[in-house]
Amino acid sequence: MRHIVKYFFKKPIFNKPAETIAHPAVPSLRGTVGCVLIYILACVCLAWLIFTFLYQYIAAIGYFKEVLHALVSERILSAFWLSISSAIITVIVSLPLGIAAAYIFATKEFRGKHIIETLSVDVPQTFPPVTEGMIYLLMLGPDSPFHIDLAYTFTALVIAKVYVCMPFIIYATKRKFQEIHETGMNMTAMALGAHPFQIFTMIFLPLAARDIIASSALCWARAMGELGGSLIFAGVIPYKTEIIPNFIAMQASTLTVGALAATILATTTSALALLFCKRLT
């Protein structure tokens, strides 16, 4: 025992040479330039995106009274109401469908899953919206093989928006459901006797609530800005299917004050809604 103690006291445990101890690295010229370049690129990116949003207000300064008058015009208010109501219905329809699909994609493995997920989630987000409207016009228009004519109606407006916007809910919710599934909490609950629906409602939904709210906000904002599909399938009928984006598209060629007022109304509303939802989450 005495020899063991003597050994440890004579031979230091931490015998690392002093010269090998790491020192804080001195920034090199290349590293400094690289960091500066990153900050410059970030500033350019943010300045471009933010200035683009703010320029609508700058452009309205010279037409302040005209813009205010146009904001309360009957046609713009009607288009705004149709935009909001159709976007809200889009979220209401998309939520149960999107959450159910997200749960299946996150927790189940089956043949052809990647193909189905690509066609139902990725493709609608990258699909040219005008072609989507054309497909619905052929499928549910005057010459529908199913003998269902929904073209140029409010229902057509919602259908076109749901196809483009529902993938936002599926994608964000599926990602959170996957995180929950990987923790194994659902398997523990199942081992304790919980059935799948209890696990879904008592574990998955509460833990993914914030992500579901955030994805719903994105879905609503995207629905507010949807143009191509609704333009072809629902048309541009004032006081019936004319929404803010379609109104702007029709008026933009002549750069009317009404188009500017509608632009400010739509973008400001969407921005405020997104900021509010971010505060909630």
N, C-alpha and C positions, 0 to 999 in steps of 0.2 A: 504494500500500500504506500509506504514511504517513497519507494522508487517511482511509483506512478505519479505521485504529487510532485516529486522533484522534476520528473520529465516534463510535466505540463508547465511548471513555473520557469524552467530553464528555456524551453522552446516556445516562443510566442505563437499563439494560435493564428493571429492575423499577421503574417509575415510578408505581406505584399510589399514590394519595393515602393518607396515613396514616388519614384519617377513614373510609375505606371498608374498612379491614381489620376482618374479623369478630372480635367479642369473644364470649366465652362468654355464652350467653343467661341472663338472670336469671329464675329460675322465677316465673311469675305465680301469682296466687292461684287462678285457674281451673285451671292445670296441677297445682298442688299438691293441690287438692281432687280432681281427676280421678285422680291417682295413689293417693291415700288410698282413694278409692272402689273402685278396682281391687283393692287389697290386702284391703279389707273383704269384697268379694264373693268373692275367692279363699278367704279364711279361712272364710267361711260355708259355701262349697261343700265344702271339705276337712273341716271339722268335722262337717258333716251326714253325709258319706259314711263317714268313719272312725268316728264315734260309733255309727252304725247297725250297723257290723260289730262293734264292741266291746260293744254292749249285751247281746248274747247271754251273754257272760261275766258281766256285771253281774247279769243275771237269774238266773244259775245259782248265785250266791253263797249264797242262802238255801236252796238244795236241793243242796248240794255232794255229800253222801253218796248221795242218791237218783240224781243225775245219773251219778255214778261207777258205781253199781250198774246203771243202765240201759245205760251204754256197753258193758258186757260181756254184755248179754243176748243170747241166741241169735238172736232175730229181728232185732235191729238189726245184729248182726255179719253175718248172712246178707244183709240188704239192702245193707250196706256193701260186702261182697264182690261182690255182683251189680252194684253201681254201678261199682266199680273195674274189674272184669273186662270189663264191657260197654263202658266208656269206653276201655279200652286197645285192645280189638278195633276199636272205632270209629276210633281213630287209625290203627291198622294198615291198615284198609280204606281210609280216607280219604287217606292219604299218597300212594300211587302214583296213585290216580285224580285227586286234587286237583293234584298236581304236573304230571301230563300235561296236564290241562285248562288249568292256569296257563300252561304253555309255549305251547300253541296260541293262547290269548288274547293273550299278550304278543308273539308273533313273527309271527303270521299275520293277514292281512286277508282277509275273505270277506264275501259278502253275508249280511245278517241277523245279523252278529256282535253288535251291540248288543242285539238282541232276545234272542238265545240267552244272552248273558252276564247280562242282567237276570233272565231266568227261572231260570238255574242258579246264580247267585251272590247277587244282591240279594233276590230273592223269598224264598228259603228262610230268610234271616236276619230277614225282617220278617213272614213267614207266621205267622198264628195257629197255634201248635203243635197245638191241639186239632183244627183242621180237617185238618192233615196226617195225624194219627192216623185221622181218619174216612176220608180218601181211601185210606189203606193198608188199612183194614179192609174197604172195598168192593173194592179191587183184589186183595188177597191174604188175604182173610178166608174165612169159611165159604161165601159166595156168590160167590167169585171167578170171573170169566169165564175165567180161565186155569186153573181147577181146581187152584190152589195155595193151600192153607190154612196160613198161618203165624201166624195170630192167636193171642195169649195164649201165646207161646213166647219163649224167650231170643233166638231169631233175630229175632223181631219187635221186641224191645227194641233190638237193634243197628241194624236197618234204620231205625227211627224216629230214632235218634240220628245216624246217618250223614247223613241228609237235612238235618238242622238244622246239624250241626257241620262238615261238609266244606267249605262255603263259606269258613270262616275260613282254611283252608289255601290255597284257590284265590286268595282276595283278596290275602293278604300275599305269597304267592310270586309271583303275577303282577306285582305292583308292583315287586318286586326284579328279576324277569326283564326287565321293560321297561327298567329302568335299565341293565342289562347290555347289552341289545339296542341301546340308543341310543348306547352307547360305540363300537359298530362292531367290537368284538373278534371276534364271531362271523363277520363278513364277512372279516376279516383271516385268521382261521383257515381259512375255506373257500377263500380265495384261495391259501393255502399247501398245500391238498390235503386238509384234514380233512373227513370226511363228517359229516352232520348229527348222527348219534348220538354221535360223538366230541365234537363241539362241545357237545352237551347234557350229556354226562357229565363232560367235562374242563374246561368253562368255566362253564356255567350252574349246575350243581349245587354245585360247590365255593364259588363266589362267593355263592350264595344260602343257604348252609348255616345261617347264624345265623337268617335270616328263617324258614326252614323249621322249625327247632327252636322258635322263638318261636310260630309259628302252630300247631305241634303241641301246645304247652302250652295255648294258648287253646282249641284243639279239644277236648283232654282235659277241661279245666275246664268247658267248655260242656256236654260230654257228661255230666259228673258231675251237672250241675244240670238236665238236660233232664227235663221233666215231662209236658207236654200230650200230645205224640204217643205216647209210651210208655204213658201212662195209658189212652188209648183203644184203641190197637192191641195192646199187650202185656198190658194189664190189671194188676191188683194181686193177684197170687197169692203168698202168703207162701212163701218158700224156693224160688220158681221165677222169678217176674218182678217181685217187689216190690223196688224200689230205694229208696234213701234219700229222694229227693224225694217219691215216691209215699207212702211210710210217713209222712212229715211231713204231707202233705196230708190223709191219712186221720185222723191223730191231732190235727191242729191245732184242730179244732172244739171239742175238750174241753180244750185246752191241757195235755196230759199232760207229765209229766217226760220220758217217752220221746221225745216230739217235740222237746223242748228239747235232749236229749242227742244225738239224730240230727242236729239243726241244727248244733250245735257240731262234731260229728265231720265232717260234710260240708264246712262252710265252712273249718274249720281245715286240713283236708287239701288242699283246693283252693288256699288261700292259700299254704301252704308249698310246694306243687308249683310255683306260678307264681313265687314268690320264688327257688326253686332254679333254674328255667329262666332267669330274668333274670340270675342270677349267671353262668350258662353262656354267655349271649349278650352 
